[in-house]
Amino acid sequence: MSVLSEAQREQFWTEGYLVVENAVDPEMLKALRDDFAGWVGESREHSQPYGDTLDGRARFDLEPGHTAQKPGLRRVNAPVEVSQAYYDAMASSLMTDCIADLIGPNVKFHHSKINAKLPGGQTAVKWHQDFPFTPHSNDDIVTALLMVDEVTEENGPLEVVPGSHRGDLHGLWHDGVFTGSVADAIAEECQSKAVSCTGSAGSVCLMHTRLLHASAPNLSSNPRNLFICVYSAEDAVPYSANPMPTKYEGLVVRGQKTNKVRSIPYEIELPQKPTTASFFDQQAKHGEKAHQAA
Ligand SMILES: O=C(O)CCC(=O)C(=O)O
């Protein structure tokens, strides 16, 4: 049964994104918020990224300048492994149904993370497409960004370039360095066409894997916490290591396993897997390069 209207599906395929309200019910939303508040509390006892994930990298990433008084928890990797609420939101919510409507009937999970921007933090995301981070045999891949807090113009919303998923793939390597961000000239052009994805807590932004996107720092006194899940069609086979390995990679969340592979032609340089807790450190290299060049 479809949960999205024809008009919503058309918006997704034409513009490359779609915001849907009430993608999780109020009880689930509360559980997501409570678990996150608990993690922020724990982060006050740490001064370095901490916790273990499948490949030994930290689960909880802290922004430079993090203190007990002013916590800067900016990333929780694979939260679905340590929280029933996050697992349920990923595997069995309206958000999951929406994904099946777009790239189903057979859908599998790839990875998840929380990108948090606490008030006063500096965290920003540079322009990029997700597909060059997670190339697969086909591009029926959706990044679902669930708004655990209300997202406004002021607290660092996701910004997208509508329709850009139908354009070129943009390389994330520059002068032999994987910076996880597009070249400066492309970023400038993106910024001039950017549209913000705002919404009430519990809304989800469904984004095509090839859509150009970024986000600015949180300039408000309210947090901006996004629970991000990447899903693919079951017949899309990854060409590179998962940037955030998880024991749930490949879990079929809707439909069934077919053991088929479907391929489309394209060319892109393979990504570099992050060696630290998150891609923020990879993107920081882009700034360093620009700084060195200046
Ligand atoms: O947290 C954000 O604002 C954007 C997230 C993002 O770009 C990503 O995870 O690929």
The ligand as an SDF file (V2000), in Angstrom:
LIG
                    3D

 10  9  0  0  0  0  0  0  0  0999 V2000
   23.9070   17.0260    8.7590 O   0  0  0  0  0  0  0  0  0  0  0  0
   23.6850   17.6410    7.7150 C   0  0  0  0  0  0  0  0  0  0  0  0
   23.2690   18.7910    7.7180 O   0  0  0  0  0  0  0  0  0  0  0  0
   23.9240   17.0340    6.3560 C   0  0  0  0  0  0  0  0  0  0  0  0
   24.2520   15.5960    6.3970 C   0  0  0  0  0  0  0  0  0  0  0  0
   24.9650   15.1230    5.1940 C   0  0  0  0  0  0  0  0  0  0  0  0
   25.2460   15.8420    4.2870 O   0  0  0  0  0  0  0  0  0  0  0  0
   25.3720   13.7610    5.0610 C   0  0  0  0  0  0  0  0  0  0  0  0
   25.3940   13.0470    6.0770 O   0  0  0  0  0  0  0  0  0  0  0  0
   25.6900   13.3530    3.9220 O   0  0  0  0  0  0  0  0  0  0  0  0
  1  2  2  0
  2  3  1  0
  2  4  1  0
  4  5  1  0
  5  6  1  0
  6  7  2  0
  6  8  1  0
  8  9  2  0
  8 10  1  0
M  END
$$$$
